[in-house]
Amino acid sequence: MSCTVTDGVADVRLNRPDKLNAIDQAMFEELVATGERLRADSSVRAVVLSGEGRGFCAGLDFSVFGEMAEGARPPRLETDGPAKALAQQAVHIWTLMPQPVIAAVHGVSYGGGLQIALGADIRLVAPDARLSVLEIKWGINPDMTGTQVLPELVGRDVAKELTFTGRVVSGEEAVALRLATRVEEDPHAAALALAREIAGKSPQAIRESKRLLDLAGRIPLDEGFEAEQVAIHSLIGTPNQLEAISANLEKRTPNFADPA
């Protein structure tokens, strides 16, 4: 993998282009390590996740299927979080990040590759991208958090149809199904532009907004309303909130400080 940070935007790229960025053990480990590093970096305000070469990610490397044929099973890890397998952590780490994560999808996004994209907050896809919950082709179920995330995005019935058939959908259909956010001719360029726009906003307000939106539908309404009020009281009067007011009134670009 490669990762560069410029003006608060982390540009993370799956980097096995000769293998269509197929995921092997090393990539699983790099996804987790990169996510953990960026999660702890207060100077990072938005993340773009993409793939080098002709596609986003073709799914699991064939070597992994070879290990399955010999009876190998994913080891369970000792961790306090809900993701007990490395493959789950490689996706779940992006949902845990306080910063918004934008996936830029072109070419193929199959199986585990699609599940990585599902870990992002926003998915921008090329119109001719090809996406598939492909695990059924190999006689397995999605096991990188996809079974829990997909129904929330597309509905339980559509999630079942996609999972049971493994059919390939285009970028255009992915948006129609709510599997992706919107179509872009150049998803990576569009994702970087969106990330820069987000990076120009108050980072504390962005983080609180992401946290609250991720709670929606997962906690009782009274708890969600209370969390909303606690969050806004924590933001009002802070230096970055005052800077947002001043910059708007003075019609200038704000200069926000990184979170503590």
Steps between C-alpha positions, in 0.01 A plus 500: 500500500600861458390796711577870467355786702467846345321794664308273733392251230635145513520333159507124569542260208486124477819431312516159332398615151642189330252295708208744466576585864391154616521468877764277655613467861740792468230731366263406782771598747584821313136607487470467878836666573433791263152554640627496857775748417266745325235461770752628757632785281315817599638684194300271269154640432377275218610177333474381139524124444564379144682238295798534267482374144196363318267441794420568861536143630427159349439340841704227666828392346487151347760387754239549773256273319777243473540510876123456540510192278753353742266562793647827634257722688531864606647516850303676771688787660510618859353849486253708696319618186224321309729403209665176612665409167778686319289519183219665698742743661633598156154641422371598842801723573376749239158523664668567835695798369373837626587651162275451197618230261418517127546196276578568134402191300595429139528175310415195711397497865425136573442306821745620763575804286137606514496444875800732538307767307201442730721603792512854361251773586454600135555300179564674167494258206581512132193443280657184353635368831405140576395409853404161637442314826696220339563264792222258397705413189762348730252325726540737793314787664619861529712508816654848502203670676298505176202297625442756775568818300337420165134469618520841664601656168286323241227332706486142618333362186745659255792395721375142484454507123851637444654255748312191382575558129837677498379694197711788375349851498629810324586823672174647374294215646703507822385859557139408420520219757664733757809282495693811397451871562536645152659445160810693396693473174823528699417367849848559644517865391145557625577331830809714553301816424229397748762411761663841461162668544439301820853573623419870476222471758534499879648157578323473837162575341567244225600233752199560723267497199644169375468347847137609535401385152656160569286470814176562309273196500740308723400651834161607643373836377520665841867401528567634151334833580698525822827421322420776250459754779813390684695534176381850415565624853853364471556697177344840574756757604805292413781671303411322176131578533579867562736491201218365283277791604773760447602364160141501377432853622830627360452307173841331519636147503500361855820379664406210724729337754544124510312317776693456824 
